[in-house]
């Protein structure tokens, strides 16, 4: 039996650049891992078949739809895996823009690879991860990344916020990704998020923007209030993460 702690991520800026021919949107953002919220995955190997349990997420839906189960199926089908029990304890808020489900899927791929001694390196794991969702590949390397495309084209970016404290607040409502994109008008930014990140963090407040905030804050003013509360408490930078509704501050 092995157990691991699964971290979430925040988006440092998010630029919706254009609508793609495949119906998705081209984005530019920086993913940054944080353990402010964590899930716990426990994997036991033995017996026959696959058993999955999820605790702490009453609105998670059918187990068959869970990304952890789908991750198992991908590797089972390609490598003939059999005999595993996976338990997920949810604490990362859902519908928050924190990538909790994506993180759970990526860590499941990593754990199965380790326990079953699969011949997969991180590059190969990211190919599997991309089949599960746009954010999933990020959690394979789990280091700061500049993300393009749907979020699956990743480039390492030198960024260390180890000298800062990150706080996250998630109100008790969510915004669907579809709703969030419906309120965005894609446009080319004056300055790319990757260039902003390389500047002093003291400049981020004026230059680093999440395009989803424009419409989501109009619909849910409490989110704008949460952001301002972060600044009132002394944050050097604050924003909504992803398509929301979590709001974070960097202190």
Kinemage of the C-alpha trace (Angstrom):
@kinemage 1
@onewidth
@group {chain A} dominant
@subgroup {mainchain}
@vectorlist {calphas} color= white
{ca unk a 1} P 0.000 0.000 0.000
{ca unk a 2} L 1.258 3.472 -0.850
{ca unk a 3} L -0.240 6.843 0.057
{ca unk a 4} L 0.526 10.214 -1.428
{ca unk a 5} L -0.535 13.796 -0.870
{ca unk a 6} L -1.964 15.468 -3.981
{ca unk a 7} L -1.430 19.221 -4.327
{ca unk a 8} L -3.461 21.710 -6.349
{ca unk a 9} L -2.369 24.658 -8.522
{ca unk a 10} L -3.117 28.303 -9.049
{ca unk a 11} L -3.085 30.226 -12.311
{ca unk a 12} L -0.806 33.233 -12.368
{ca unk a 13} L -2.583 35.269 -15.011
{ca unk a 14} L -4.741 33.765 -17.736
{ca unk a 15} L -5.025 35.191 -21.235
{ca unk a 16} L -7.670 33.846 -23.618
{ca unk a 17} L -5.977 34.522 -26.933
{ca unk a 18} L -8.330 33.073 -29.567
{ca unk a 19} L -11.089 30.589 -30.349
{ca unk a 20} L -9.668 27.526 -32.089
{ca unk a 21} L -11.138 25.630 -35.024
{ca unk a 22} L -11.626 22.580 -32.774
{ca unk a 23} L -13.960 24.581 -30.520
{ca unk a 24} L -11.443 24.999 -27.702
{ca unk a 25} L -9.714 28.231 -26.730
{ca unk a 26} L -6.036 29.088 -27.008
{ca unk a 27} L -4.786 30.292 -23.631
{ca unk a 28} L -1.575 31.619 -22.109
{ca unk a 29} L -1.128 31.142 -18.376
{ca unk a 30} L 1.357 30.085 -15.728
{ca unk a 31} L 0.530 27.098 -13.549
{ca unk a 32} L 2.054 27.183 -10.083
{ca unk a 33} L 1.754 24.228 -7.652
{ca unk a 34} L 0.633 24.855 -4.087
{ca unk a 35} L -0.238 22.585 -1.173
{ca unk a 36} L -2.648 25.019 0.484
{ca unk a 37} L -5.313 22.382 -0.267
{ca unk a 38} L -4.396 18.717 -0.722
{ca unk a 39} L -6.162 15.452 -1.503
{ca unk a 40} L -4.912 12.028 -0.384
{ca unk a 41} L -4.635 8.999 -2.655
{ca unk a 42} L -4.098 5.484 -1.280
{ca unk a 43} L -3.321 2.567 -3.592
{ca unk a 44} L -3.382 -1.086 -2.588
{ca unk a 45} L -2.409 -3.812 -5.040
{ca unk a 46} L -3.739 -7.364 -4.966
{ca unk a 47} L -6.665 -9.563 -5.886
{ca unk a 48} L -8.611 -9.161 -9.090
{ca unk a 49} L -10.271 -6.232 -10.802
{ca unk a 50} L -10.296 -2.615 -9.697
{ca unk a 51} L -12.098 -0.963 -6.795
{ca unk a 52} L -12.402 2.795 -6.338
{ca unk a 53} L -13.693 4.808 -3.379
{ca unk a 54} L -14.041 8.575 -3.113
{ca unk a 55} L -14.713 10.334 0.195
{ca unk a 56} L -15.392 14.006 0.849
{ca unk a 57} L -16.952 14.895 -2.502
{ca unk a 58} L -20.705 14.283 -2.352
{ca unk a 59} L -21.246 16.005 -5.712
{ca unk a 60} L -18.511 14.046 -7.501
{ca unk a 61} L -20.909 12.059 -9.705
{ca unk a 62} L -20.628 8.406 -10.783
{ca unk a 63} L -17.314 6.688 -10.093
{ca unk a 64} L -17.055 5.693 -13.759
{ca unk a 65} L -16.718 9.378 -14.647
{ca unk a 66} L -13.944 10.039 -12.138
{ca unk a 67} L -10.634 10.941 -13.731
{ca unk a 68} L -8.794 8.529 -11.427
{ca unk a 69} L -10.881 5.643 -12.762
{ca unk a 70} L -10.316 6.793 -16.324
{ca unk a 71} L -6.558 6.970 -15.629
{ca unk a 72} L -6.654 3.361 -14.397
{ca unk a 73} L -8.473 2.253 -17.546
{ca unk a 74} L -5.898 3.848 -19.841
{ca unk a 75} L -3.017 1.955 -18.253
{ca unk a 76} L -5.030 -1.219 -17.696
{ca unk a 77} L -5.904 -1.426 -21.375
{ca unk a 78} L -2.329 -0.841 -22.565
{ca unk a 79} L -0.449 -2.860 -19.941
{ca unk a 80} L -2.951 -5.481 -18.779
{ca unk a 81} L -3.075 -4.231 -15.192
{ca unk a 82} L -5.230 -6.143 -12.709
{ca unk a 83} L -5.843 -6.108 -8.978
{ca unk a 84} L -5.904 -2.660 -7.379
{ca unk a 85} L -7.904 -0.648 -4.863
{ca unk a 86} L -7.693 3.145 -5.024
{ca unk a 87} L -9.102 5.434 -2.325
{ca unk a 88} L -9.393 9.185 -2.772
{ca unk a 89} L -9.929 11.572 0.126
{ca unk a 90} L -11.077 14.911 -1.336
{ca unk a 91} L -10.147 18.196 0.292
{ca unk a 92} L -9.260 20.305 -2.753
{ca unk a 93} L -12.484 22.218 -3.508
{ca unk a 94} L -14.231 21.302 -6.741
{ca unk a 95} L -15.292 23.912 -9.280
{ca unk a 96} L -12.573 26.193 -7.972
{ca unk a 97} L -10.064 26.580 -10.803
{ca unk a 98} L -7.478 24.745 -8.678
{ca unk a 99} L -7.140 21.639 -10.852
{ca unk a 100} L -8.016 19.155 -8.130
{ca unk a 101} L -9.510 16.517 -10.413
{ca unk a 102} L -6.651 16.885 -12.865
{ca unk a 103} L -4.130 16.512 -10.060
{ca unk a 104} L -5.841 13.348 -8.792
{ca unk a 105} L -5.671 11.847 -12.296
{ca unk a 106} L -1.995 12.696 -12.792
{ca unk a 107} L -0.993 11.334 -9.403
{ca unk a 108} L -2.964 8.157 -10.139
{ca unk a 109} L -0.946 7.692 -13.339
{ca unk a 110} L 2.277 8.260 -11.422
{ca unk a 111} L 1.364 5.879 -8.595
{ca unk a 112} L 0.266 3.089 -10.939
{ca unk a 113} L 3.477 3.479 -12.936
{ca unk a 114} L 5.542 3.154 -9.767
{ca unk a 115} L 3.663 0.258 -8.182
{ca unk a 116} L 3.302 -1.826 -11.351
{ca unk a 117} L 6.834 -0.930 -12.551
{ca unk a 118} L 5.590 0.332 -15.907
{ca unk a 119} L 8.172 1.415 -18.513
{ca unk a 120} L 6.926 5.000 -18.677
{ca unk a 121} L 8.955 8.177 -18.252
{ca unk a 122} L 7.418 11.585 -17.577
{ca unk a 123} L 7.181 12.427 -21.264
{ca unk a 124} L 5.156 9.277 -21.937
{ca unk a 125} L 3.026 9.859 -18.856
{ca unk a 126} L 2.153 13.334 -20.104
{ca unk a 127} L 0.845 11.812 -23.338
{ca unk a 128} L -1.535 9.663 -21.292
{ca unk a 129} L -2.360 12.643 -19.082
{ca unk a 130} L -3.339 14.790 -22.082
{ca unk a 131} L -5.966 12.182 -23.002
{ca unk a 132} L -7.651 12.844 -19.654
{ca unk a 133} L -7.763 16.649 -19.668
{ca unk a 134} L -5.926 19.840 -20.562
{ca unk a 135} L -4.574 20.508 -17.046
{ca unk a 136} L -3.561 16.924 -16.249
{ca unk a 137} L -0.082 16.923 -17.906
{ca unk a 138} L 1.046 19.811 -15.679
{ca unk a 139} L 0.812 17.649 -12.560
{ca unk a 140} L 3.173 15.003 -13.958
{ca unk a 141} L 6.239 17.235 -13.555
{ca unk a 142} L 4.387 19.361 -10.965
{ca unk a 143} L 6.706 22.363 -11.286
{ca unk a 144} L 5.987 25.957 -12.428
{ca unk a 145} L 5.041 25.933 -16.105
{ca unk a 146} L 4.102 28.402 -18.819
{ca unk a 147} L 1.083 26.828 -20.529
{ca unk a 148} L -0.173 27.377 -24.057
{ca unk a 149} L -2.686 25.669 -26.342
{ca unk a 150} L -5.570 24.319 -24.264
{ca unk a 151} L -3.146 24.331 -21.336
{ca unk a 152} L -1.376 21.127 -22.335
{ca unk a 153} L 1.652 22.715 -24.089
{ca unk a 154} L 4.033 23.258 -21.205
{ca unk a 155} L 7.355 25.073 -20.899
{ca unk a 156} L 9.256 25.198 -17.592
{ca unk a 157} L 9.476 28.722 -16.223
{ca unk a 158} L 11.971 29.839 -13.542
{ca unk a 159} L 9.754 30.932 -10.665
{ca unk a 160} L 10.131 30.322 -6.950
{ca unk a 161} L 7.613 31.775 -4.506
{ca unk a 162} L 9.179 29.937 -1.575
{ca unk a 163} L 9.656 33.196 0.298
{ca unk a 164} L 5.940 33.991 0.063
{ca unk a 165} L 2.768 32.601 1.632
{ca unk a 166} L -0.209 31.668 -0.524
{ca unk a 167} L -3.753 31.851 0.875
{ca unk a 168} L -6.815 30.600 -1.000
{ca unk a 169} L -10.505 31.230 -0.352
{ca unk a 170} L -13.208 29.207 -2.116
{ca unk a 171} L -16.800 30.444 -1.706
{ca unk a 172} L -19.608 27.887 -1.570
{ca unk a 173} L -20.578 28.211 -5.231
{ca unk a 174} L -18.914 27.383 -8.531
{ca unk a 175} L -18.765 28.613 -12.111
{ca unk a 176} L -18.641 26.050 -14.885
{ca unk a 177} L -15.774 26.337 -17.359
{ca unk a 178} L -18.323 26.612 -20.174
{ca unk a 179} L -20.022 29.552 -18.442
{ca unk a 180} L -16.703 31.271 -17.832
{ca unk a 181} L -15.592 31.006 -21.461
{ca unk a 182} L -18.974 32.254 -22.663
{ca unk a 183} L -18.249 35.617 -21.057
{ca unk a 184} L -14.757 36.072 -22.517
{ca unk a 185} L -13.823 37.915 -25.712
{ca unk a 186} L -10.525 36.429 -26.922
{ca unk a 187} L -7.788 38.945 -27.729
{ca unk a 188} L -4.040 39.206 -28.088
{ca unk a 189} L -2.507 40.668 -24.912
{ca unk a 190} L -0.309 43.749 -24.891
{ca unk a 191} L 2.230 41.819 -22.851
{ca unk a 192} L 2.366 38.062 -22.551
{ca unk a 193} L 1.865 36.481 -19.139
{ca unk a 194} L 5.303 34.814 -19.344
{ca unk a 195} L 6.966 38.220 -19.717
{ca unk a 196} L 5.014 39.615 -16.753
{ca unk a 197} L 6.014 36.697 -14.533
{ca unk a 198} L 9.682 37.425 -15.178
{ca unk a 199} L 9.247 40.923 -13.770
{ca unk a 200} L 9.231 41.841 -10.099
{ca unk a 201} L 6.178 40.538 -8.236
{ca unk a 202} L 5.523 44.136 -7.194
{ca unk a 203} L 4.553 44.852 -10.831
{ca unk a 204} L 2.109 41.948 -11.131
{ca unk a 205} L -0.865 43.810 -9.664
{ca unk a 206} L -0.902 46.218 -12.609
{ca unk a 207} L 0.177 43.843 -15.372
{ca unk a 208} L -0.939 40.282 -14.546
{ca unk a 209} L -4.606 39.692 -15.344
{ca unk a 210} L -7.019 36.760 -15.467
{ca unk a 211} L -9.345 37.408 -18.412
{ca unk a 212} L -12.147 35.431 -16.758
{ca unk a 213} L -12.383 38.000 -13.960
{ca unk a 214} L -13.985 40.628 -16.212
{ca unk a 215} L -17.248 38.741 -16.689
{ca unk a 216} L -17.228 36.423 -13.666
{ca unk a 217} L -16.769 39.335 -11.239
{ca unk a 218} L -19.735 41.097 -12.821
{ca unk a 219} L -21.940 38.081 -12.178
{ca unk a 220} L -20.515 37.382 -8.725
{ca unk a 221} L -19.337 40.637 -7.081
{ca unk a 222} L -18.384 38.727 -3.923
{ca unk a 223} L -15.366 37.379 -5.813
{ca unk a 224} L -14.133 40.899 -6.544
{ca unk a 225} L -14.647 41.669 -2.861
{ca unk a 226} L -12.573 38.630 -1.861
{ca unk a 227} L -9.769 39.818 -4.123
{ca unk a 228} L -9.810 43.281 -2.574
{ca unk a 229} L -9.844 41.724 0.897
{ca unk a 230} L -6.632 39.905 0.013
{ca unk a 231} L -5.003 43.216 -0.889
{ca unk a 232} L -6.385 44.835 2.266
{ca unk a 233} L -4.710 42.073 4.298
{ca unk a 234} L -1.371 42.893 2.670
{ca unk a 235} L -1.142 40.618 -0.360
{ca unk a 236} L 1.438 41.683 -2.947
{ca unk a 237} L -0.703 40.002 -5.607
{ca unk a 238} L -4.218 38.557 -5.675
{ca unk a 239} L -6.415 37.031 -8.371
{ca unk a 240} L -9.026 34.447 -9.228
{ca unk a 241} L -7.521 31.101 -10.224
{ca unk a 242} L -8.437 29.726 -13.635
{ca unk a 243} L -12.146 29.967 -14.392
{ca unk a 244} L -12.870 30.321 -10.659
{ca unk a 245} L -14.240 30.525 -8.147
{ca unk a 246} L -11.225 30.272 -5.830
{ca unk a 247} L -9.468 33.561 -5.101
{ca unk a 248} L -5.879 33.563 -3.841
{ca unk a 249} L -3.460 36.033 -2.378
{ca unk a 250} L 0.333 35.941 -2.336
{ca unk a 251} L 1.784 37.464 0.823
